[in-house]
């Protein structure tokens, strides 16, 4: 599923995000969505979320 569209993401889902300091390398962090931070319906770089661990980043992939 597309991590650039807000309606595809819900709290409790498992996702891969890229943290801000890993944007240049593209290193992904997997976790469970706690909060959706992006208010717009979509974002070209991925919807920004906070994981249950407190890490914040943009969704690159939704794990199904």
mmCIF file of the N, C-alpha and C atoms, coordinates in Angstrom:
data_MODEL
# 
_entry.id   MODEL 
# 
loop_
_atom_site.group_PDB 
_atom_site.id 
_atom_site.type_symbol 
_atom_site.label_atom_id 
_atom_site.label_alt_id 
_atom_site.label_comp_id 
_atom_site.label_asym_id 
_atom_site.label_entity_id 
_atom_site.label_seq_id 
_atom_site.pdbx_PDB_ins_code 
_atom_site.Cartn_x 
_atom_site.Cartn_y 
_atom_site.Cartn_z 
_atom_site.occupancy 
_atom_site.B_iso_or_equiv 
_atom_site.pdbx_formal_charge 
_atom_site.auth_seq_id 
_atom_site.auth_comp_id 
_atom_site.auth_asym_id 
_atom_site.auth_atom_id 
_atom_site.pdbx_PDB_model_num 
ATOM 1   N N  . UNK A 1 1  ? 0.841  -1.188 0.000  1.00 0.00 ? 1  UNK A N  1 
ATOM 2   C CA . UNK A 1 1  ? 0.000  0.000  0.000  1.00 0.00 ? 1  UNK A CA 1 
ATOM 3   C C  . UNK A 1 1  ? 0.879  1.241  0.000  1.00 0.00 ? 1  UNK A C  1 
ATOM 4   N N  . UNK A 1 2  ? 0.296  2.327  -0.443 1.00 0.00 ? 2  UNK A N  1 
ATOM 5   C CA . UNK A 1 2  ? 1.017  3.585  -0.614 1.00 0.00 ? 2  UNK A CA 1 
ATOM 6   C C  . UNK A 1 2  ? 1.106  4.346  0.712  1.00 0.00 ? 2  UNK A C  1 
ATOM 7   N N  . UNK A 1 3  ? 2.328  4.578  1.185  1.00 0.00 ? 3  UNK A N  1 
ATOM 8   C CA . UNK A 1 3  ? 2.554  5.326  2.418  1.00 0.00 ? 3  UNK A CA 1 
ATOM 9   C C  . UNK A 1 3  ? 2.480  6.824  2.242  1.00 0.00 ? 3  UNK A C  1 
ATOM 10  N N  . UNK A 1 4  ? 2.162  7.282  1.014  1.00 0.00 ? 4  UNK A N  1 
ATOM 11  C CA . UNK A 1 4  ? 2.041  8.721  0.750  1.00 0.00 ? 4  UNK A CA 1 
ATOM 12  C C  . UNK A 1 4  ? 0.606  9.216  0.928  1.00 0.00 ? 4  UNK A C  1 
ATOM 13  N N  . UNK A 1 5  ? -0.335 8.302  1.176  1.00 0.00 ? 5  UNK A N  1 
ATOM 14  C CA . UNK A 1 5  ? -1.748 8.668  1.289  1.00 0.00 ? 5  UNK A CA 1 
ATOM 15  C C  . UNK A 1 5  ? -2.207 8.409  2.724  1.00 0.00 ? 5  UNK A C  1 
ATOM 16  N N  . UNK A 1 6  ? -2.712 9.469  3.376  1.00 0.00 ? 6  UNK A N  1 
ATOM 17  C CA . UNK A 1 6  ? -3.045 9.416  4.800  1.00 0.00 ? 6  UNK A CA 1 
ATOM 18  C C  . UNK A 1 6  ? -4.099 8.358  5.120  1.00 0.00 ? 6  UNK A C  1 
ATOM 19  N N  . UNK A 1 7  ? -5.107 8.200  4.262  1.00 0.00 ? 7  UNK A N  1 
ATOM 20  C CA . UNK A 1 7  ? -6.196 7.269  4.581  1.00 0.00 ? 7  UNK A CA 1 
ATOM 21  C C  . UNK A 1 7  ? -5.749 5.805  4.577  1.00 0.00 ? 7  UNK A C  1 
ATOM 22  N N  . UNK A 1 8  ? -4.568 5.507  4.031  1.00 0.00 ? 8  UNK A N  1 
ATOM 23  C CA . UNK A 1 8  ? -4.043 4.140  4.032  1.00 0.00 ? 8  UNK A CA 1 
ATOM 24  C C  . UNK A 1 8  ? -3.404 3.752  5.365  1.00 0.00 ? 8  UNK A C  1 
ATOM 25  N N  . UNK A 1 9  ? -3.206 4.744  6.245  1.00 0.00 ? 9  UNK A N  1 
ATOM 26  C CA . UNK A 1 9  ? -2.439 4.517  7.475  1.00 0.00 ? 9  UNK A CA 1 
ATOM 27  C C  . UNK A 1 9  ? -3.354 4.683  8.686  1.00 0.00 ? 9  UNK A C  1 
ATOM 28  N N  . UNK A 1 10 ? -3.236 3.730  9.617  1.00 0.00 ? 10 UNK A N  1 
ATOM 29  C CA . UNK A 1 10 ? -4.037 3.780  10.840 1.00 0.00 ? 10 UNK A CA 1 
ATOM 30  C C  . UNK A 1 10 ? -3.147 3.433  12.030 1.00 0.00 ? 10 UNK A C  1 
ATOM 31  N N  . UNK A 1 11 ? -3.445 4.005  13.197 1.00 0.00 ? 11 UNK A N  1 
ATOM 32  C CA . UNK A 1 11 ? -2.716 3.593  14.401 1.00 0.00 ? 11 UNK A CA 1 
ATOM 33  C C  . UNK A 1 11 ? -2.843 2.086  14.602 1.00 0.00 ? 11 UNK A C  1 
ATOM 34  N N  . UNK A 1 12 ? -1.748 1.457  15.021 1.00 0.00 ? 12 UNK A N  1 
ATOM 35  C CA . UNK A 1 12 ? -1.733 0.019  15.231 1.00 0.00 ? 12 UNK A CA 1 
ATOM 36  C C  . UNK A 1 12 ? -1.163 -0.759 14.062 1.00 0.00 ? 12 UNK A C  1 
ATOM 37  N N  . UNK A 1 13 ? -0.992 -0.109 12.903 1.00 0.00 ? 13 UNK A N  1 
ATOM 38  C CA . UNK A 1 13 ? -0.421 -0.781 11.736 1.00 0.00 ? 13 UNK A CA 1 
ATOM 39  C C  . UNK A 1 13 ? 1.095  -0.874 11.855 1.00 0.00 ? 13 UNK A C  1 
ATOM 40  N N  . UNK A 1 14 ? 1.648  -1.927 11.249 1.00 0.00 ? 14 UNK A N  1 
ATOM 41  C CA . UNK A 1 14 ? 3.099  -2.069 11.167 1.00 0.00 ? 14 UNK A CA 1 
ATOM 42  C C  . UNK A 1 14 ? 3.571  -1.399 9.877  1.00 0.00 ? 14 UNK A C  1 
ATOM 43  N N  . UNK A 1 15 ? 4.581  -0.544 10.004 1.00 0.00 ? 15 UNK A N  1 
ATOM 44  C CA . UNK A 1 15 ? 5.090  0.209  8.852  1.00 0.00 ? 15 UNK A CA 1 
ATOM 45  C C  . UNK A 1 15 ? 6.611  0.281  8.901  1.00 0.00 ? 15 UNK A C  1 
ATOM 46  N N  . UNK A 1 16 ? 7.201  0.587  7.752  1.00 0.00 ? 16 UNK A N  1 
ATOM 47  C CA . UNK A 1 16 ? 8.614  0.957  7.668  1.00 0.00 ? 16 UNK A CA 1 
ATOM 48  C C  . UNK A 1 16 ? 8.668  2.455  7.447  1.00 0.00 ? 16 UNK A C  1 
ATOM 49  N N  . UNK A 1 17 ? 9.446  3.144  8.278  1.00 0.00 ? 17 UNK A N  1 
ATOM 50  C CA . UNK A 1 17 ? 9.600  4.591  8.124  1.00 0.00 ? 17 UNK A CA 1 
ATOM 51  C C  . UNK A 1 17 ? 11.067 4.918  7.900  1.00 0.00 ? 17 UNK A C  1 
ATOM 52  N N  . UNK A 1 18 ? 11.304 6.108  7.356  1.00 0.00 ? 18 UNK A N  1 
ATOM 53  C CA . UNK A 1 18 ? 12.661 6.633  7.277  1.00 0.00 ? 18 UNK A CA 1 
ATOM 54  C C  . UNK A 1 18 ? 12.732 7.798  8.259  1.00 0.00 ? 18 UNK A C  1 
ATOM 55  N N  . UNK A 1 19 ? 13.688 7.711  9.193  1.00 0.00 ? 19 UNK A N  1 
ATOM 56  C CA . UNK A 1 19 ? 13.906 8.781  10.158 1.00 0.00 ? 19 UNK A CA 1 
ATOM 57  C C  . UNK A 1 19 ? 14.609 9.941  9.470  1.00 0.00 ? 19 UNK A C  1 
ATOM 58  N N  . UNK A 1 20 ? 14.437 11.151 9.995  1.00 0.00 ? 20 UNK A N  1 
ATOM 59  C CA . UNK A 1 20 ? 15.003 12.336 9.351  1.00 0.00 ? 20 UNK A CA 1 
ATOM 60  C C  . UNK A 1 20 ? 16.516 12.200 9.130  1.00 0.00 ? 20 UNK A C  1 
ATOM 61  N N  . UNK A 1 21 ? 17.235 11.711 10.128 1.00 0.00 ? 21 UNK A N  1 
ATOM 62  C CA . UNK A 1 21 ? 18.696 11.610 9.990  1.00 0.00 ? 21 UNK A CA 1 
ATOM 63  C C  . UNK A 1 21 ? 19.122 10.429 9.120  1.00 0.00 ? 21 UNK A C  1 
ATOM 64  N N  . UNK A 1 22 ? 18.172 9.629  8.645  1.00 0.00 ? 22 UNK A N  1 
ATOM 65  C CA . UNK A 1 22 ? 18.483 8.534  7.722  1.00 0.00 ? 22 UNK A CA 1 
ATOM 66  C C  . UNK A 1 22 ? 17.962 8.794  6.311  1.00 0.00 ? 22 UNK A C  1 
ATOM 67  N N  . UNK A 1 23 ? 17.451 10.007 6.063  1.00 0.00 ? 23 UNK A N  1 
ATOM 68  C CA . UNK A 1 23 ? 16.887 10.285 4.744  1.00 0.00 ? 23 UNK A CA 1 
ATOM 69  C C  . UNK A 1 23 ? 17.919 10.153 3.636  1.00 0.00 ? 23 UNK A C  1 
ATOM 70  N N  . UNK A 1 24 ? 19.154 10.552 3.895  1.00 0.00 ? 24 UNK A N  1 
ATOM 71  C CA . UNK A 1 24 ? 20.198 10.470 2.858  1.00 0.00 ? 24 UNK A CA 1 
ATOM 72  C C  . UNK A 1 24 ? 20.577 9.028  2.546  1.00 0.00 ? 24 UNK A C  1 
ATOM 73  N N  . UNK A 1 25 ? 20.537 8.140  3.562  1.00 0.00 ? 25 UNK A N  1 
ATOM 74  C CA . UNK A 1 25 ? 20.929 6.742  3.341  1.00 0.00 ? 25 UNK A CA 1 
ATOM 75  C C  . UNK A 1 25 ? 19.726 5.870  2.968  1.00 0.00 ? 25 UNK A C  1 
ATOM 76  N N  . UNK A 1 26 ? 18.534 6.312  3.339  1.00 0.00 ? 26 UNK A N  1 
ATOM 77  C CA . UNK A 1 26 ? 17.338 5.531  3.057  1.00 0.00 ? 26 UNK A CA 1 
ATOM 78  C C  . UNK A 1 26 ? 17.123 4.377  4.023  1.00 0.00 ? 26 UNK A C  1 
ATOM 79  N N  . UNK A 1 27 ? 17.891 4.332  5.127  1.00 0.00 ? 27 UNK A N  1 
ATOM 80  C CA . UNK A 1 27 ? 17.739 3.251  6.116  1.00 0.00 ? 27 UNK A CA 1 
ATOM 81  C C  . UNK A 1 27 ? 16.345 3.297  6.732  1.00 0.00 ? 27 UNK A C  1 
ATOM 82  N N  . UNK A 1 28 ? 15.697 2.138  6.778  1.00 0.00 ? 28 UNK A N  1 
ATOM 83  C CA . UNK A 1 28 ? 14.322 2.061  7.260  1.00 0.00 ? 28 UNK A CA 1 
ATOM 84  C C  . UNK A 1 28 ? 14.267 1.536  8.688  1.00 0.00 ? 28 UNK A C  1 
ATOM 85  N N  . UNK A 1 29 ? 13.243 1.991  9.410  1.00 0.00 ? 29 UNK A N  1 
ATOM 86  C CA . UNK A 1 29 ? 12.969 1.550  10.771 1.00 0.00 ? 29 UNK A CA 1 
ATOM 87  C C  . UNK A 1 29 ? 11.556 0.995  10.790 1.00 0.00 ? 29 UNK A C  1 
ATOM 88  N N  . UNK A 1 30 ? 11.389 -0.225 11.304 1.00 0.00 ? 30 UNK A N  1 
ATOM 89  C CA . UNK A 1 30 ? 10.069 -0.854 11.343 1.00 0.00 ? 30 UNK A CA 1 
ATOM 90  C C  . UNK A 1 30 ? 9.454  -0.660 12.722 1.00 0.00 ? 30 UNK A C  1 
ATOM 91  N N  . UNK A 1 31 ? 8.150  -0.399 12.741 1.00 0.00 ? 31 UNK A N  1 
ATOM 92  C CA . UNK A 1 31 ? 7.471  -0.249 14.019 1.00 0.00 ? 31 UNK A CA 1 
ATOM 93  C C  . UNK A 1 31 ? 5.965  -0.150 13.836 1.00 0.00 ? 31 UNK A C  1 
ATOM 94  N N  . UNK A 1 32 ? 5.289  0.072  14.955 1.00 0.00 ? 32 UNK A N  1 
ATOM 95  C CA . UNK A 1 32 ? 3.834  0.172  14.995 1.00 0.00 ? 32 UNK A CA 1 
ATOM 96  C C  . UNK A 1 32 ? 3.445  1.648  15.128 1.00 0.00 ? 32 UNK A C  1 
ATOM 97  N N  . UNK A 1 33 ? 2.510  2.091  14.293 1.00 0.00 ? 33 UNK A N  1 
ATOM 98  C CA . UNK A 1 33 ? 2.066  3.486  14.292 1.00 0.00 ? 33 UNK A CA 1 
ATOM 99  C C  . UNK A 1 33 ? 1.308  3.784  15.586 1.00 0.00 ? 33 UNK A C  1 
ATOM 100 N N  . UNK A 1 34 ? 1.745  4.837  16.293 1.00 0.00 ? 34 UNK A N  1 
ATOM 101 C CA . UNK A 1 34 ? 1.033  5.319  17.471 1.00 0.00 ? 34 UNK A CA 1 
ATOM 102 C C  . UNK A 1 34 ? 0.170  6.524  17.095 1.00 0.00 ? 34 UNK A C  1 
ATOM 103 N N  . UNK A 1 35 ? 0.745  7.471  16.334 1.00 0.00 ? 35 UNK A N  1 
ATOM 104 C CA . UNK A 1 35 ? 0.045  8.704  15.954 1.00 0.00 ? 35 UNK A CA 1 
ATOM 105 C C  . UNK A 1 35 ? 0.383  9.064  14.520 1.00 0.00 ? 35 UNK A C  1 
ATOM 106 N N  . UNK A 1 36 ? -0.590 9.634  13.822 1.00 0.00 ? 36 UNK A N  1 
ATOM 107 C CA . UNK A 1 36 ? -0.374 10.178 12.477 1.00 0.00 ? 36 UNK A CA 1 
ATOM 108 C C  . UNK A 1 36 ? -0.183 11.682 12.638 1.00 0.00 ? 36 UNK A C  1 
ATOM 109 N N  . UNK A 1 37 ? 0.952  12.186 12.185 1.00 0.00 ? 37 UNK A N  1 
ATOM 110 C CA . UNK A 1 37 ? 1.297  13.591 12.406 1.00 0.00 ? 37 UNK A CA 1 
ATOM 111 C C  . UNK A 1 37 ? 0.976  14.488 11.220 1.00 0.00 ? 37 UNK A C  1 
ATOM 112 N N  . UNK A 1 38 ? 0.975  13.951 10.009 1.00 0.00 ? 38 UNK A N  1 
ATOM 113 C CA . UNK A 1 38 ? 0.666  14.745 8.819  1.00 0.00 ? 38 UNK A CA 1 
ATOM 114 C C  . UNK A 1 38 ? -0.833 14.994 8.763  1.00 0.00 ? 38 UNK A C  1 
ATOM 115 N N  . UNK A 1 39 ? -1.223 16.252 8.598  1.00 0.00 ? 39 UNK A N  1 
ATOM 116 C CA . UNK A 1 39 ? -2.646 16.606 8.546  1.00 0.00 ? 39 UNK A CA 1 
ATOM 117 C C  . UNK A 1 39 ? -3.213 16.560 7.130  1.00 0.00 ? 39 UNK A C  1 
ATOM 118 N N  . UNK A 1 40 ? -2.367 16.758 6.117  1.00 0.00 ? 40 UNK A N  1 
ATOM 119 C CA . UNK A 1 40 ? -2.853 16.762 4.736  1.00 0.00 ? 40 UNK A CA 1 
ATOM 120 C C  . UNK A 1 40 ? -3.214 15.348 4.290  1.00 0.00 ? 40 UNK A C  1 
ATOM 121 N N  . UNK A 1 41 ? -3.986 15.241 3.214  1.00 0.00 ? 41 UNK A N  1 
ATOM 122 C CA . UNK A 1 41 ? -4.463 13.952 2.722  1.00 0.00 ? 41 UNK A CA 1 
ATOM 123 C C  . UNK A 1 41 ? -3.353 13.101 2.121  1.00 0.00 ? 41 UNK A C  1 
ATOM 124 N N  . UNK A 1 42 ? -2.320 13.763 1.584  1.00 0.00 ? 42 UNK A N  1 
ATOM 125 C CA . UNK A 1 42 ? -1.184 13.038 1.030  1.00 0.00 ? 42 UNK A CA 1 
ATOM 126 C C  . UNK A 1 42 ? 0.082  13.869 1.160  1.00 0.00 ? 42 UNK A C  1 
ATOM 127 N N  . UNK A 1 43 ? 1.219  13.224 0.962  1.00 0.00 ? 43 UNK A N  1 
ATOM 128 C CA . UNK A 1 43 ? 2.512  13.907 1.016  1.00 0.00 ? 43 UNK A CA 1 
ATOM 129 C C  . UNK A 1 43 ? 3.474  13.147 0.114  1.00 0.00 ? 43 UNK A C  1 
ATOM 130 N N  . UNK A 1 44 ? 4.194  13.847 -0.769 1.00 0.00 ? 44 UNK A N  1 
ATOM 131 C CA . UNK A 1 44 ? 5.053  13.164 -1.747 1.00 0.00 ? 44 UNK A CA 1 
ATOM 132 C C  . UNK A 1 44 ? 6.207  12.370 -1.131 1.00 0.00 ? 44 UNK A C  1 
ATOM 133 N N  . UNK A 1 45 ? 6.626  12.703 0.101  1.00 0.00 ? 45 UNK A N  1 
ATOM 134 C CA . UNK A 1 45 ? 7.743  11.999 0.735  1.00 0.00 ? 45 UNK A CA 1 
ATOM 135 C C  . UNK A 1 45 ? 7.270  10.984 1.776  1.00 0.00 ? 45 UNK A C  1 
ATOM 136 N N  . UNK A 1 46 ? 5.961  10.824 1.924  1.00 0.00 ? 46 UNK A N  1 
ATOM 137 C CA . UNK A 1 46 ? 5.411  9.882  2.901  1.00 0.00 ? 46 UNK A CA 1 
ATOM 138 C C  . UNK A 1 46 ? 4.728  10.614 4.045  1.00 0.00 ? 46 UNK A C  1 
ATOM 139 N N  . UNK A 1 47 ? 3.717  9.989  4.590  1.00 0.00 ? 47 UNK A N  1 
ATOM 140 C CA . UNK A 1 47 ? 2.980  10.552 5.718  1.00 0.00 ? 47 UNK A CA 1 
ATOM 141 C C  . UNK A 1 47 ? 3.845  10.432 6.971  1.00 0.00 ? 47 UNK A C  1 
ATOM 142 N N  . UNK A 1 48 ? 3.944  11.527 7.734  1.00 0.00 ? 48 UNK A N  1 
ATOM 143 C CA . UNK A 1 48 ? 4.764  11.524 8.942  1.00 0.00 ? 48 UNK A CA 1 
ATOM 144 C C  . UNK A 1 48 ? 3.971  10.903 10.092 1.00 0.00 ? 48 UNK A C  1 
ATOM 145 N N  . UNK A 1 49 ? 4.611  9.950  10.778 1.00 0.00 ? 49 UNK A N  1 
ATOM 146 C CA . UNK A 1 49 ? 3.972  9.260  11.895 1.00 0.00 ? 49 UNK A CA 1 
ATOM 147 C C  . UNK A 1 49 ? 4.934  9.173  13.082 1.00 0.00 ? 49 UNK A C  1 
ATOM 148 N N  . UNK A 1 50 ? 4.344  8.927  14.257 1.00 0.00 ? 50 UNK A N  1 
ATOM 149 C CA . UNK A 1 50 ? 5.126  8.613  15.455 1.00 0.00 ? 50 UNK A CA 1 
ATOM 150 C C  . UNK A 1 50 ? 4.872  7.146  15.761 1.00 0.00 ? 50 UNK A C  1 
ATOM 151 N N  . UNK A 1 51 ? 5.950  6.395  15.933 1.00 0.00 ? 51 UNK A N  1 
ATOM 152 C CA . UNK A 1 51 ? 5.826  4.986  16.286 1.00 0.00 ? 51 UNK A CA 1 
ATOM 153 C C  . UNK A 1 51 ? 5.604  4.850  17.793 1.00 0.00 ? 51 UNK A C  1 
ATOM 154 N N  . UNK A 1 52 ? 5.210  3.645  18.217 1.00 0.00 ? 52 UNK A N  1 
ATOM 155 C CA . UNK A 1 52 ? 5.012  3.390  19.644 1.00 0.00 ? 52 UNK A CA 1 
ATOM 156 C C  . UNK A 1 52 ? 6.292  3.591  20.439 1.00 0.00 ? 52 UNK A C  1 
ATOM 157 N N  . UNK A 1 53 ? 7.450  3.490  19.778 1.00 0.00 ? 53 UNK A N  1 
ATOM 158 C CA . UNK A 1 53 ? 8.755  3.701  20.429 1.00 0.00 ? 53 UNK A CA 1 
ATOM 159 C C  . UNK A 1 53 ? 9.080  5.180  20.598 1.00 0.00 ? 53 UNK A C  1 
ATOM 160 N N  . UNK A 1 54 ? 8.262  6.067  19.987 1.00 0.00 ? 54 UNK A N  1 
ATOM 161 C CA . UNK A 1 54 ? 8.505  7.503  20.059 1.00 0.00 ? 54 UNK A CA 1 
ATOM 162 C C  . UNK A 1 54 ? 9.263  8.050  18.865 1.00 0.00 ? 54 UNK A C  1 
ATOM 163 N N  . UNK A 1 55 ? 9.758  7.163  17.998 1.00 0.00 ? 55 UNK A N  1 
ATOM 164 C CA . UNK A 1 55 ? 10.497 7.617  16.814 1.00 0.00 ? 55 UNK A CA 1 
ATOM 165 C C  . UNK A 1 55 ? 9.519  8.235  15.812 1.00 0.00 ? 55 UNK A C  1 
ATOM 166 N N  . UNK A 1 56 ? 9.975  9.289  15.132 1.00 0.00 ? 56 UNK A N  1 
ATOM 167 C CA . UNK A 1 56 ? 9.147  10.006 14.159 1.00 0.00 ? 56 UNK A CA 1 
ATOM 168 C C  . UNK A 1 56 ? 9.813  9.931  12.798 1.00 0.00 ? 56 UNK A C  1 
ATOM 169 N N  . UNK A 1 57 ? 9.020  9.600  11.789 1.00 0.00 ? 57 UNK A N  1 
ATOM 170 C CA . UNK A 1 57 ? 9.544  9.546  10.434 1.00 0.00 ? 57 UNK A CA 1 
ATOM 171 C C  . UNK A 1 57 ? 8.424  9.439  9.424  1.00 0.00 ? 57 UNK A C  1 
ATOM 172 N N  . UNK A 1 58 ? 8.807  9.342  8.161  1.00 0.00 ? 58 UNK A N  1 
ATOM 173 C CA . UNK A 1 58 ? 7.832  9.279  7.075  1.00 0.00 ? 58 UNK A CA 1 
ATOM 174 C C  . UNK A 1 58 ? 7.664  7.840  6.591  1.00 0.00 ? 58 UNK A C  1 
ATOM 175 N N  . UNK A 1 59 ? 6.407  7.432  6.399  1.00 0.00 ? 59 UNK A N  1 
ATOM 176 C CA . UNK A 1 59 ? 6.096  6.064  5.997  1.00 0.00 ? 59 UNK A CA 1 
ATOM 177 C C  . UNK A 1 59 ? 6.593  5.813  4.581  1.00 0.00 ? 59 UNK A C  1 
ATOM 178 N N  . UNK A 1 60 ? 7.390  4.763  4.436  1.00 0.00 ? 60 UNK A N  1 
ATOM 179 C CA . UNK A 1 60 ? 7.876  4.339  3.133  1.00 0.00 ? 60 UNK A CA 1 
ATOM 180 C C  . UNK A 1 60 ? 7.125  3.113  2.643  1.00 0.00 ? 60 UNK A C  1 
ATOM 181 N N  . UNK A 1 61 ? 6.697  2.264  3.595  1.00 0.00 ? 61 UNK A N  1 
ATOM 182 C CA . UNK A 1 61 ? 5.988  1.044  3.226  1.00 0.00 ? 61 UNK A CA 1 
ATOM 183 C C  . UNK A 1 61 ? 5.066  0.633  4.362  1.00 0.00 ? 61 UNK A C  1 
ATOM 184 N N  . UNK A 1 62 ? 3.887  0.164  3.991  1.00 0.00 ? 62 UNK A N  1 
ATOM 185 C CA . UNK A 1 62 ? 2.931  -0.385 4.946  1.00 0.00 ? 62 UNK A CA 1 
ATOM 186 C C  . UNK A 1 62 ? 3.069  -1.897 4.884  1.00 0.00 ? 62 UNK A C  1 
ATOM 187 N N  . UNK A 1 63 ? 3.316  -2.526 6.034  1.00 0.00 ? 63 UNK A N  1 
ATOM 188 C CA . UNK A 1 63 ? 3.513  -3.977 6.099  1.00 0.00 ? 63 UNK A CA 1 
ATOM 189 C C  . UNK A 1 63 ? 2.146  -4.631 6.223  1.00 0.00 ? 63 UNK A C  1 
ATOM 190 N N  . UNK A 1 64 ? 1.856  -5.573 5.314  1.00 0.00 ? 64 UNK A N  1 
ATOM 191 C CA . UNK A 1 64 ? 0.534  -6.196 5.322  1.00 0.00 ? 64 UNK A CA 1 
ATOM 192 C C  . UNK A 1 64 ? 0.600  -7.609 5.849  1.00 0.00 ? 64 UNK A C  1 
# 
